[in-house]
């Protein structure tokens, strides 16, 4: 039973609406959806990184109980292969412009070459192990060094949306006139997605319509993508996502298994489910690419940064020019007048890289922030003061003001909570027994993205005063249903327990995919719009009702509070919602709110800022690093739910620890396989690694981005965390850090 809560709801610390279902096992995830007559499909991946399938033998699999085996020889061709396009902007959103089993070519290790289908998962899994393939093999290019000599610069990267070469001012002239220069190259290992829930899709046809159950960050994106591949109308694709066990970007785009399920279900005339296993997650949902970033920073005698050259080299796939946007926030965080940014690529035998939490910012800002810290030491400046001195007061590209800022306030709040003023600038000066203690910091920044199409929600007030809110979005652990109820309750003037939320179904009004930290902003805006429109309808009914105490009043005089319409200046003149509906013989009243985001060319820069600090302990004999505590202050605009916001940031900061010290995928150059494709060998932090974390928010008013001023927080908490840790390690040990993640062997 949820307790009655009065007063404003937005900003309060409500527990998740779905929390009880998740902790008691009542939440039904995609892999658990029961479907009558379900067949289980298991993917078979290529065992070479480059080449072609010469022959494939499925006889043993069929003899072992498989009801069907699909290969390039019998899988129906897809109607079209749409371009890679971020699902936030509408339309299909495949993760890569390649769909497997359309021919016998092998582009990467683990690429699906067969799908084995059986009545039980165990039978399908066993039969899949019996599929035999012979290959023509080519040398695989997976590492940067394998293809460095063939690196190229495309015209554009990131779904063909961003120029590969960008600049402002004259960097060469700034470098020639500089008093101080810092030149450093940072190498980042590839990273792979490992949410708790592996990706899964199930599909069931009813005539010409297919229902797709998908673990996705965008049910509308799944709908559009499946429709495009199958050559059918999106109206004939119904997508459901009841619960999603973590997304983080790996479920933002649609990977081959999402479409294979409905293709095979149509062929067999029965429902089909595909669930990736943990190893297949390394070959089936994209990755954060291996990359190298060269930073050249120059400044004058006062420590004012006058130039930045930021060049990135990274591995992409054989078919897409993809690079995560590592240069964008790094090129704007400081008011540097002369900037030269370039992306260069190496074509590799991998999947197309994809979004991973803070895509680009978590790598680009690590490189920049480590370089800024080194420069601060070189010129004898305090790292905090140097950043404050150089913070961009306006968008340095456009010259427009920020829609909101808050960076200076974040930096001051975090330094005070961390105790930065007590730091000792000398390398290795602090000790705790044999442990070397280091303090470090990093700037957090993440763009405020806006979708290109209207965002919609449905609000329905029932005769008993209950409000039902519906939107075609999904919750992958962020608590969106809870914040929707808070926003709806405030907009409609109802207590939290009188709001019911429905999500996870494309039959509800469309919302863009929750990627790029857009979810909270766009969903809250749509819900707010729907509920304010509905309240206006209700007020209009009341003032026109001869039996209402509000008869003849101006609608502007009236507010909704706790299920009652009342005159603001005379609250005793009031009418209950249920009474208004009852006198008008209405079982309900409804509205579909449509919020159109601001145009992309609005005259404001849009970034959320924050600041992070870390204390580490380093064992100088063993090279072990332990993060003891972290402090972060963030300015994400309006905070919808302080408890959920803190959880988001807590997860992001711990992921920053993982980025700095643990996560890296290693490649076997002999065949292009990922050598540590399991949770036994792909290192992730556990509870024992998690430090004490202090989080605070600086709320800044932002009237530009959406009606509630919500800028988003999901990625921001990770950006800056790794840099703070690495800078702390450098302060403790005096060793330059150029490899990420930092390993024990780098310190010995």
CORFEN-V774044 format. One record per run of one state. SS is the DSSP state (helix for helix, strand for strand, loop for the rest). FROM is the first residue (numbers start at 0). TO is the last residue. If there is no record, write none. Layout:
<<SS,FROM,TO> <SS,FROM,TO>>
This chain:
<<loop,0,9> <strand,10,10> <loop,11,17> <helix,18,23> <loop,24,28> <helix,29,31> <loop,32,37> <strand,38,44> <loop,45,49> <strand,50,56> <loop,57,57> <helix,58,62> <loop,63,66> <strand,67,70> <loop,71,85> <helix,86,88> <loop,89,92> <strand,93,93> <loop,94,103> <strand,104,105> <loop,106,110> <strand,111,117> <loop,118,119> <helix,120,127> <loop,128,130> <strand,131,136> <loop,137,142> <helix,143,149> <loop,150,150> <strand,151,151> <loop,152,154> <strand,155,156> <loop,157,160> <strand,161,162> <loop,163,163> <strand,164,167> <loop,168,169> <helix,170,176> <loop,177,178> <strand,179,187> <loop,188,188> <strand,189,190> <loop,191,198> <strand,199,205> <loop,206,207> <strand,208,213> <loop,214,217> <helix,218,229> <loop,230,232> <helix,233,235> <strand,236,239> <loop,240,252> <strand,253,253> <loop,254,254> <helix,255,267> <loop,268,270> <strand,271,274> <loop,275,276> <helix,277,283> <loop,284,286> <strand,287,287> <loop,288,289> <strand,290,298> <loop,299,303> <strand,304,315> <loop,316,332> <strand,333,333> <loop,334,336> <strand,337,346> <loop,347,359> <helix,360,378> <loop,379,381> <helix,382,389> <strand,390,390> <loop,391,392> <strand,393,393> <loop,394,399> <strand,400,401> <loop,402,405> <helix,406,417> <loop,418,418> <helix,419,421> <loop,422,428> <strand,429,431> <loop,432,433> <strand,434,446> <loop,447,453> <strand,454,461> <loop,462,465> <strand,466,469> <loop,470,470> <strand,471,471> <loop,472,478> <helix,479,491> <loop,492,494> <helix,495,497> <strand,498,501> <loop,502,503> <strand,504,504> <loop,505,508> <strand,509,509> <loop,510,517> <helix,518,542> <loop,543,553> <helix,554,556> <strand,557,560> <loop,561,562> <strand,563,566> <loop,567,568> <strand,569,575> <helix,576,582> <loop,583,586> <strand,587,594> <loop,595,603> <strand,604,604> <loop,605,605> <strand,606,618> <loop,619,623> <strand,624,634> <loop,635,635> <strand,636,636> <loop,637,639> <strand,640,640> <helix,641,660> <loop,661,663> <strand,664,664> <loop,665,665> <strand,666,667> <loop,668,671> <strand,672,673> <loop,674,685> <helix,686,688> <loop,689,690> <strand,691,696> <loop,697,708> <strand,709,709> <loop,710,719> <helix,720,732> <loop,733,737> <strand,738,739> <loop,740,742> <helix,743,746> <loop,747,747>>
